[in-house]
Amino acid sequence: MFNSEQDHRDGYFDAENLRAIDRRRRAALQEIDQAPFTWFHAKVCLIAGAGFFTDAYDLFAITLASVMLGYVYGAGSPSNDGRMLSSNQDLGIKVATPVGNLVGQLLFGWLADILGRKRMYGIELMIIIIATFAQALAGDGHSIGIIGVLIVWRFLLGIGIGGDYPLSAIITSEFASVRIRGRMINAVFAMQGWGYLTATLVAFIIITAYKTSILGDPSIDNPVHVDEIWRILIGLGCVPGCIALYFRLTIPETPRFTMDIERNIQQASDDIKNVIATGDSTIGSDRLGYRFYTRKASWSDFLAYFGQWKNGRTLLGTAWSWFVVDIAFYGLTFNQPMVLKTLNLNATSTTGTTGTQLVYDNLRHLCIGNLIFCAGGLLPGCYFTFLFVDSWGRKPIQLMGFTLLTILFIAIGFGFDRLSATEPAKKGFVVLYCFINFFQNFGPNTTTFMVPGEVFPTRYRATAHGISAACGKLGAIIAQVGFAKLNVMMGIKHILDIFAFFTFTGIFSTLLLPETKGLSLEQLSNENQEYFSRGLVRTIQNRDKTETLNSASTL
C-alpha cells in the first residue's frame, strides 16, 4: 500500500501528474474504441475463431463417436441392434469434457489476468491437440479398458477447451472498437456452429466412404471397421488446431492488459499504433517508459469490487444465465441420438434393416439428423445474432431467446406424446426442435459468451468470464447426469419440461445485466475513470525486465 505523507512528498498524488496520466490513458483507450475495422481485427477473429472451431469439433464429435464406440466396445450381450455402451460408460465419455471445461475456465481465466492474455494463449490449444491425438491412438488393455482411457483424455481435452473460452472472448473484446465489438465476439463464437457442422459432415463422409467395408464386416456384433471410423473422426480434430497454433503464439498482448495490469502507458500507446496498423507489437531492448500505480487485483480487492451489489449482481446475472442455457443446450445436443431413437427416427424403425446394414444405416441417420438440427437452427441463429447484436443490443436478444425457449420447451414437453404419435407430427417436432436450436443461438447461447467479456474491469475480466463459463459447464454436467438418470425414471418429455423451468429463470437473471451496446469496456466496468492512476514511476524497461530510475517523475 502507499504511505500518504511520503507519497505526496514524492509527487505520487500530484493532481497535475494524475490528470496528465489519465488524459494519456483515455486518449489511448479512445484510439482503440474508435478505430475503424482493419485487417488486424479480421485476423483476431480468424485466430480466435479457428481455435473455437477446433473446440466445437472435438466437443460435439463425441455424440457420434460414442455410438460407434458402443458398437465396437459396448458392454452387455449382443442384440439385434448391436452392442452399445452402458449408461455409465456413455455418461462418463460425455461428461468428462464438461468437467475438464469447468477446471480450464477457472484456471485459465485466473492466469490470463495474472500473467497476461498473450502468455496463456496457445497453451490451451497445445493441450487440445495432444489430448485429441491421444484419443485417436487409445487402446484396450488387461488392466484398463479403452473407455477409461478415453475418459481421462477427454477430461484433459476439456481443460484445454475450457481455457479457450475466457481467452478468446477477452482478447477479441479488448482489441475491438465499440461499434463492432458485438459482431467480432459473435464471429468468434459462431465458429462453434461451423465446428459442430463440420464434425457431423466429416463423420457422414467417412461413413459413406466406409460403406462397403462396414457391410463386409463379420457381424453386427463385430463391426471392425467402425473402430477405424471413430478414430479418424476424432483424430482429424487436430488439424485446425495445428494450423491455428502458430498464430495464437504470435498474437500481441492486448493494449488494455499492458496499460491497466502491466501499468505501462507508453508501451500500450505504441502497441495501439503498431497493432492496429500492422498487427505487430514491438519494443526496443532498452527504452524509457512510464509505469503508473493503479488498482491491483487481490483477494481483498476482488471481494470489495464484487461485494458492491451493482457489480455482484452482474456476475450473478452472467453466471446464472450461462448455467441455465447450458443445461438446455448440452442436455439436448449431447443426447440427440437418444431423442431420435425415442421418436423412432433411427434406422431400426425407419428402414427395418438388420445386421451390418443396420450399423451403416443407423450411423448415417444420426449424421443426417445432426446436420438438419445444425443447419436448420444452430448456424442461422448465430448469424441472426451477428446481424442484430450491435443494433438491438445483447440484453434484448437474450431476453427474447429465453422467453421463446421457455415457450418452445413447454410446447414440445407437454405435447411430446402427440408430437411423437404420427409421421406428420414427428416432422412438426423436428421443426420445433430446429427452432429451439435457432433461438438458443439467436439468444442466450451466444450472448452469455459475449457479455462477461465486456462488463468487468480489466484486472478481473478473464477471471469473471471464467467463473461465468464454469457455471455454464456446471449446468452442462448436471444436464448430462440428470438426463441419463431421469430419462430412465420419467422419460424425455418430462426432462423437456424441466428445461422449460430453467430457461424461464434465465429471463430474471438477464434483468440483472446492463446493456453493453455502444459503451466502452471502461464505462461498463462501473469504476470511476477519473484519477484512475495513483502515481507514476519512470523506468528503463522491456517486457522481460524493468529497472526503476526514480521513485517518482512527471510526464
C-alpha positions in Angstrom: 0.0 0.0 0.0 1.0 3.7 -0.1 2.4 5.9 2.7 0.3 9.0 2.4 2.8 11.6 3.6 5.8 10.2 1.6 3.7 9.7 -1.5 2.6 13.3 -1.5 6.1 14.5 -0.9 7.4 12.4 -3.8 4.7 13.5 -6.1 2.7 10.3 -6.5 -0.6 12.1 -5.9 0.3 15.4 -7.5 -3.0 16.5 -9.2 -1.4 17.7 -12.4 0.5 14.4 -12.7 -2.5 12.3 -12.2 -4.6 14.3 -14.7 -1.9 14.0 -17.3 -1.7 10.3 -16.8 -5.4 9.9 -17.1 -5.6 12.0 -20.2 -3.0 9.9 -21.9 -4.7 6.7 -20.8 -8.1 7.9 -22.0 -6.6 9.0 -25.3 -5.1 5.6 -25.9 -8.3 3.8 -25.0 -10.3 6.1 -27.3 -8.0 5.2 -30.1 -8.9 1.5 -29.7 -12.6 2.2 -29.2 -12.9 4.4 -32.3 -10.6 2.5 -34.6 -12.1 1.6 -38.0 -12.3 -2.1 -38.9 -9.0 -3.3 -40.2 -7.3 -6.4 -41.4 -5.9 -6.9 -37.8 -9.5 -7.1 -36.4 -10.3 -9.7 -39.0 -7.1 -11.6 -38.1 -8.0 -11.6 -34.4 -11.4 -13.1 -35.3 -9.9 -15.7 -37.5 -7.2 -16.7 -34.9 -9.7 -16.9 -32.1 -12.4 -18.5 -34.3 -10.0 -21.2 -35.6 -9.5 -22.4 -32.0 -13.2 -22.2 -31.2 -13.9 -24.2 -34.4 -11.5 -26.9 -33.1 -13.1 -26.8 -29.6 -16.6 -27.4 -31.1 -15.4 -30.1 -33.5 -13.8 -32.0 -30.6 -16.6 -31.4 -28.2 -19.5 -32.4 -30.4 -17.9 -35.2 -32.4 -18.3 -37.4 -29.4 -22.1 -37.5 -29.8 -21.5 -39.6 -32.9 -18.3 -41.3 -31.7 -20.0 -42.6 -28.6 -22.4 -44.6 -30.7 -19.5 -46.0 -32.7 -17.7 -46.9 -29.5 -20.8 -48.7 -28.4 -20.8 -50.9 -31.5 -17.2 -51.8 -31.0 -16.6 -51.8 -27.2 -20.1 -51.9 -25.8 -20.8 -53.9 -22.7 -23.6 -56.5 -22.4 -24.8 -59.3 -24.6 -25.1 -58.8 -28.3 -28.6 -57.9 -29.6 -30.3 -57.4 -32.9 -29.5 -53.7 -32.7 -25.8 -54.4 -31.9 -23.8 -53.6 -28.9 -24.0 -50.3 -27.0 -22.2 -48.5 -24.2 -23.7 -48.9 -20.8 -25.4 -45.8 -19.4 -22.4 -45.2 -17.0 -19.9 -45.6 -19.8 -21.8 -43.2 -22.1 -22.2 -40.7 -19.3 -18.5 -40.9 -18.4 -17.4 -40.3 -22.0 -19.8 -37.3 -22.4 -19.4 -35.7 -19.0 -15.6 -35.9 -18.8 -15.2 -33.0 -21.2 -17.5 -30.5 -19.4 -15.8 -31.4 -16.1 -12.5 -30.5 -17.7 -14.1 -27.4 -19.2 -15.0 -26.2 -15.7 -11.5 -26.6 -14.5 -9.9 -25.0 -17.5 -12.2 -22.0 -17.5 -11.5 -21.2 -13.9 -7.7 -21.8 -14.2 -7.0 -20.1 -17.5 -9.3 -17.2 -16.7 -7.4 -16.5 -13.5 -4.0 -17.0 -15.1 -4.9 -14.7 -18.0 -5.5 -11.8 -15.5 -2.3 -12.6 -13.6 0.2 -13.5 -16.4 -1.3 -11.9 -19.4 -3.6 -12.9 -22.3 -0.7 -13.5 -24.7 1.3 -15.7 -22.4 -1.6 -18.1 -21.9 -2.9 -18.0 -25.5 -1.8 -21.1 -27.4 -1.1 -23.2 -24.3 -4.7 -24.3 -24.1 -4.6 -25.2 -27.8 -1.5 -27.4 -27.3 -3.5 -29.3 -24.6 -6.3 -29.8 -27.1 -4.1 -31.0 -29.8 -2.2 -33.5 -27.6 -5.4 -34.8 -26.0 -7.2 -35.2 -29.3 -4.3 -37.1 -30.9 -4.1 -39.3 -27.8 -7.8 -40.2 -28.0 -7.3 -41.4 -31.6 -4.5 -43.7 -30.5 -6.1 -45.0 -27.4 -6.2 -48.8 -26.9 -7.7 -51.5 -24.8 -5.6 -53.4 -22.2 -5.8 -56.0 -19.5 -5.5 -53.6 -16.6 -7.6 -50.7 -18.1 -10.3 -50.5 -20.7 -10.4 -48.1 -23.6 -13.4 -46.3 -22.2 -11.5 -45.4 -19.1 -8.5 -44.2 -21.1 -10.8 -42.0 -23.3 -12.5 -40.5 -20.2 -9.1 -39.4 -18.9 -8.0 -37.9 -22.3 -11.4 -36.2 -22.7 -11.1 -34.6 -19.3 -7.7 -33.2 -20.3 -9.2 -32.1 -23.6 -11.9 -30.3 -21.6 -9.3 -28.3 -19.7 -7.8 -27.0 -23.0 -11.3 -26.2 -24.4 -12.3 -24.6 -21.2 -9.2 -22.3 -21.3 -10.1 -21.2 -24.7 -13.5 -19.6 -23.6 -12.2 -16.7 -21.5 -9.0 -16.2 -23.6 -10.7 -15.9 -27.0 -13.6 -13.8 -25.7 -11.4 -11.4 -23.8 -8.7 -11.0 -26.5 -11.4 -10.3 -29.1 -13.2 -7.9 -26.8 -10.2 -5.9 -25.7 -8.9 -5.4 -29.3 -12.4 -4.5 -30.7 -13.7 -1.0 -31.3 -17.0 -0.2 -29.6 -19.3 -0.2 -32.7 -18.1 -3.6 -33.9 -17.3 -5.4 -30.6 -20.5 -7.4 -30.5 -20.1 -8.6 -34.1 -16.4 -9.5 -33.6 -17.1 -11.6 -30.5 -20.1 -13.2 -32.2 -18.0 -14.0 -35.3 -15.7 -16.0 -33.0 -18.5 -17.8 -31.2 -20.2 -18.6 -34.5 -17.3 -20.9 -35.3 -18.8 -23.3 -32.7 -21.7 -23.9 -35.2 -19.2 -24.5 -38.0 -17.2 -26.9 -35.8 -20.4 -28.8 -35.0 -21.5 -28.9 -38.6 -18.0 -30.0 -39.8 -17.7 -32.8 -37.3 -21.1 -34.2 -38.5 -20.2 -33.7 -42.1 -16.8 -35.3 -41.7 -18.5 -38.3 -40.0 -21.0 -38.6 -42.8 -18.3 -38.6 -45.5 -16.2 -41.2 -43.6 -19.2 -43.4 -43.0 -20.2 -43.2 -46.7 -16.6 -43.9 -47.8 -16.5 -47.0 -45.5 -19.9 -48.3 -46.6 -18.5 -51.4 -48.4 -16.1 -52.1 -45.5 -18.9 -51.9 -42.9 -21.3 -54.1 -44.9 -18.4 -56.6 -45.2 -17.7 -56.8 -41.5 -18.2 -60.2 -39.9 -21.4 -59.3 -38.0 -23.3 -56.6 -36.2 -21.5 -57.5 -33.0 -18.1 -57.3 -34.6 -18.1 -54.2 -36.9 -14.3 -53.9 -37.0 -14.2 -51.0 -39.5 -16.3 -48.8 -37.2 -13.3 -48.8 -34.9 -11.3 -47.1 -37.7 -14.1 -44.6 -38.4 -14.3 -43.1 -34.9 -10.5 -42.8 -34.7 -10.3 -40.9 -37.9 -13.2 -38.7 -36.9 -11.7 -37.7 -33.6 -8.1 -37.5 -34.9 -8.9 -35.0 -37.6 -9.8 -32.6 -34.9 -6.1 -31.9 -34.5 -5.8 -30.4 -38.0 -7.4 -26.9 -37.5 -5.7 -26.7 -34.1 -2.3 -27.2 -35.6 -3.0 -24.6 -38.2 -4.1 -22.0 -35.6 -1.3 -22.7 -33.1 1.4 -20.6 -34.6 -0.8 -17.5 -35.0 -2.0 -17.8 -31.4 1.5 -18.0 -30.1 2.4 -14.8 -32.0 -0.6 -12.7 -31.3 0.3 -9.5 -29.5 -0.7 -8.7 -25.9 -3.8 -6.6 -25.7 -3.1 -2.9 -25.0 -5.6 -2.9 -22.1 -3.7 -5.5 -20.3 -0.4 -3.7 -20.9 -1.9 -0.4 -19.7 -4.0 -1.5 -16.7 -2.2 -4.6 -15.4 1.4 -4.1 -16.5 0.7 -0.4 -15.9 2.8 0.8 -18.9 1.0 3.6 -20.8 3.9 4.2 -23.2 4.1 0.6 -24.4 0.3 0.4 -24.7 0.2 3.6 -26.7 2.9 2.3 -29.1 1.2 -1.1 -29.3 -2.1 0.5 -30.3 -0.4 2.4 -33.2 1.6 -0.6 -34.3 -1.0 -3.3 -33.8 -4.0 -1.5 -35.4 -1.8 -0.5 -38.4 0.4 -3.6 -38.9 -0.7 -6.2 -36.5 2.8 -6.3 -34.8 3.8 -5.3 -31.3 7.5 -4.3 -30.9 9.7 -2.8 -28.3 13.3 -1.9 -28.2 15.7 -3.7 -25.9 16.2 -0.5 -23.8 13.9 2.4 -23.9 12.5 5.0 -21.5 9.0 4.1 -20.3 6.4 5.1 -17.7 4.5 2.9 -15.3 1.7 4.2 -13.2 0.2 2.9 -9.9 -3.4 1.9 -10.0 -5.8 -0.7 -8.5 -4.2 -4.1 -8.4 -6.0 -7.5 -8.4 -6.1 -9.1 -5.0 -8.5 -11.3 -3.0 -9.5 -8.3 -0.8 -10.0 -6.1 -3.9 -12.0 -8.8 -5.6 -14.3 -9.1 -2.6 -14.6 -5.3 -2.3 -15.4 -4.9 -6.0 -17.9 -7.7 -6.3 -19.2 -7.1 -2.8 -20.9 -4.0 -4.2 -24.4 -5.0 -5.4 -24.1 -3.2 -8.7 -21.1 -5.4 -9.6 -22.1 -8.6 -7.8 -25.5 -8.7 -9.5 -23.8 -8.5 -12.9 -21.6 -11.5 -12.1 -24.7 -13.3 -10.7 -26.6 -12.5 -13.9 -23.8 -13.7 -16.3 -23.2 -16.9 -14.2 -26.8 -17.9 -13.8 -27.8 -17.1 -17.4 -24.9 -19.3 -18.6 -25.8 -22.0 -16.1 -29.4 -22.4 -17.3 -28.7 -22.1 -21.1 -26.1 -24.8 -20.9 -28.5 -27.1 -19.0 -30.8 -27.0 -22.0 -28.1 -26.7 -24.8 -25.8 -29.6 -23.7 -28.7 -31.6 -22.4 -30.1 -31.8 -25.9 -27.0 -31.6 -28.0 -25.1 -34.4 -26.3 -28.3 -36.6 -26.3 -29.6 -36.1 -29.8 -29.2 -39.8 -30.7 -31.4 -40.7 -27.7 -34.0 -38.1 -28.8 -34.1 -39.5 -32.4 -34.4 -43.0 -31.0 -37.3 -42.0 -28.7 -39.1 -40.5 -31.7 -38.4 -43.8 -33.7 -36.4 -41.8 -36.2 -33.4 -44.1 -36.1 -32.6 -46.7 -38.7 -34.2 -49.6 -36.8 -37.6 -48.1 -37.0 -37.4 -46.3 -40.4 -35.6 -48.8 -42.6 -36.3 -52.2 -40.9 -32.7 -53.4 -41.8 -30.6 -55.8 -39.8 -27.0 -56.9 -39.4 -24.2 -54.7 -40.6 -26.6 -52.9 -42.9 -28.3 -51.6 -39.7 -25.0 -50.3 -38.4 -24.4 -48.4 -41.6 -27.9 -47.0 -41.8 -28.1 -46.1 -38.1 -24.8 -44.1 -38.2 -25.9 -42.4 -41.5 -29.3 -41.5 -40.0 -27.6 -39.9 -36.9 -25.4 -37.8 -39.1 -28.3 -36.6 -41.2 -30.3 -35.8 -38.1 -27.4 -33.8 -36.7 -26.9 -32.0 -40.0 -30.6 -31.0 -40.1 -30.6 -29.7 -36.5 -27.4 -27.8 -37.0 -28.1 -26.3 -40.5 -31.7 -25.7 -39.7 -31.3 -23.9 -36.4 -27.9 -23.6 -34.8 -25.9 -21.8 -37.6 -28.7 -19.5 -38.7 -29.2 -18.4 -35.1 -25.6 -17.4 -34.8 -25.7 -15.2 -37.9 -29.0 -13.6 -37.0 -27.3 -12.5 -33.8 -24.4 -11.2 -35.9 -26.9 -9.0 -37.9 -28.6 -7.5 -34.9 -26.3 -7.6 -31.8 -24.8 -4.1 -32.3 -28.1 -2.5 -33.2 -30.6 -4.3 -30.9 -28.2 -4.9 -28.1 -27.2 -8.0 -26.1 -29.9 -7.8 -23.4 -33.0 -7.7 -25.7 -31.7 -10.7 -27.7 -31.0 -12.7 -24.6 -34.5 -11.8 -23.1 -36.2 -12.8 -26.4 -34.2 -16.0 -26.5 -35.0 -17.1 -23.0 -38.7 -16.2 -23.4 -39.2 -18.1 -26.7 -37.1 -21.1 -25.5 -39.4 -21.4 -22.4 -42.5 -21.4 -24.7 -40.9 -24.0 -27.1 -39.8 -26.3 -24.3 -43.3 -26.2 -22.8 -44.8 -26.9 -26.3 -42.6 -30.0 -27.1 -42.6 -31.2 -23.4 -46.3 -31.2 -22.7 -47.1 -32.1 -26.3 -44.5 -34.8 -26.7 -46.9 -37.7 -26.8 -48.9 -36.1 -29.6 -45.8 -34.9 -31.5 -44.4 -38.4 -31.5 -47.6 -40.2 -32.4 -47.7 -39.9 -36.2 -45.3 -39.2 -39.0 -46.6 -35.7 -39.8 -46.4 -34.9 -36.0 -42.8 -36.1 -35.9 -42.0 -33.7 -38.6 -43.6 -30.9 -36.5 -41.4 -32.0 -33.6 -38.2 -31.7 -35.8 -39.3 -28.2 -36.9 -39.8 -27.1 -33.2 -36.5 -28.7 -32.3 -34.8 -26.7 -35.0 -36.5 -23.5 -33.6 -35.0 -24.4 -30.2 -31.6 -24.6 -31.7 -32.2 -21.3 -33.6 -33.3 -19.3 -30.5 -30.6 -20.8 -28.4 -28.1 -19.2 -30.7 -30.2 -16.1 -31.7 -30.4 -15.7 -28.0 -28.6 -16.7 -24.7 -26.1 -19.3 -26.0 -24.3 -16.5 -27.9 -24.9 -13.6 -25.6 -23.8 -15.5 -22.4 -20.4 -15.9 -24.1 -20.3 -12.2 -25.1 -21.5 -10.2 -22.1 -19.0 -11.5 -19.5 -16.2 -10.3 -21.8 -17.5 -6.8 -21.7 -18.9 -5.9 -18.3 -15.9 -6.3 -15.9 -12.7 -4.3 -15.3 -9.5 -5.4 -17.0 -8.0 -6.9 -13.8 -10.9 -9.3 -13.4 -12.3 -9.6 -16.9 -10.9 -13.0 -17.7 -11.4 -14.3 -14.2 -15.1 -13.3 -14.1 -15.6 -14.7 -17.7 -14.1 -17.9 -16.5 -16.4 -18.0 -13.4 -19.4 -17.4 -15.6 -18.4 -20.0 -18.2 -17.6 -22.5 -15.4 -21.1 -22.1 -14.0 -22.4 -22.9 -17.5 -20.4 -26.1 -17.6 -21.7 -27.0 -14.2 -25.1 -26.7 -15.8 -23.9 -29.0 -18.7 -22.6 -31.6 -16.1 -25.9 -31.5 -14.3 -27.8 -31.8 -17.6 -25.7 -34.9 -18.6 -26.1 -36.7 -15.3 -29.7 -35.7 -14.9 -30.6 -36.7 -18.5 -29.0 -40.1 -18.1 -30.8 -40.8 -14.8 -34.1 -39.0 -15.3 -34.7 -40.5 -18.7 -34.9 -43.9 -17.2 -37.2 -42.7 -14.4 -39.6 -40.3 -16.2 -38.8 -40.1 -19.9 -37.6 -37.3 -22.2 -40.9 -35.4 -22.2 -40.6 -34.5 -18.5 -36.9 -33.6 -19.0 -38.1 -31.1 -21.6 -40.5 -29.6 -19.0 -37.6 -29.2 -16.6 -35.6 -27.4 -19.3 -38.6 -25.0 -19.7 -38.4 -24.2 -16.0 -34.7 -23.4 -16.1 -34.9 -21.2 -19.2 -37.8 -19.3 -17.5 -35.4 -18.4 -14.7 -33.0 -17.1 -17.3 -35.4 -14.3 -18.0 -34.9 -12.9 -14.5 -31.1 -13.3 -14.5 -31.0 -11.4 -17.7 -32.7 -8.4 -16.0 -29.7 -8.2 -13.7 -27.4 -7.4 -16.6 -26.6 -4.0 -18.1 -26.9 -3.3 -21.8 -23.4 -3.2 -23.3 -24.2 -1.9 -26.8 -22.4 1.3 -27.7 -20.4 1.6 -24.4 -16.7 1.2 -23.9 -15.3 -1.5 -21.6 -14.3 1.1 -19.1 -17.8 2.6 -19.0 -19.2 -0.9 -18.3 -16.7 -1.6 -15.5 -18.7 0.5 -13.0 -15.4 2.2 -11.9 -14.7 5.9 -12.0 -12.1 6.6 -14.7 -11.2 10.0 -13.3 -7.9 9.7 -11.3 -7.7 6.1 -12.3 -4.0 6.2 -11.7 -2.5 6.8 -8.3 1.0 7.9 -9.3 3.9 7.4 -11.8 7.3 6.0 -11.9 9.9 6.3 -14.7 11.7 3.1 -15.8 14.1 1.7 -18.3 12.2 -1.4 -19.3 11.5 -4.1 -21.7 8.8 -6.8 -21.5 11.2 -9.1 -19.6 13.0 -6.7 -17.2 12.1 -3.4 -15.5 14.6 -1.1 -13.7 13.3 1.8 -11.6 15.2 5.0 -12.1 13.3 7.4 -9.9 10.7 6.8 -7.2 8.5 9.4 -8.9 8.6 11.5 -12.1 6.5 13.8 -14.2 5.5 13.2 -17.8 
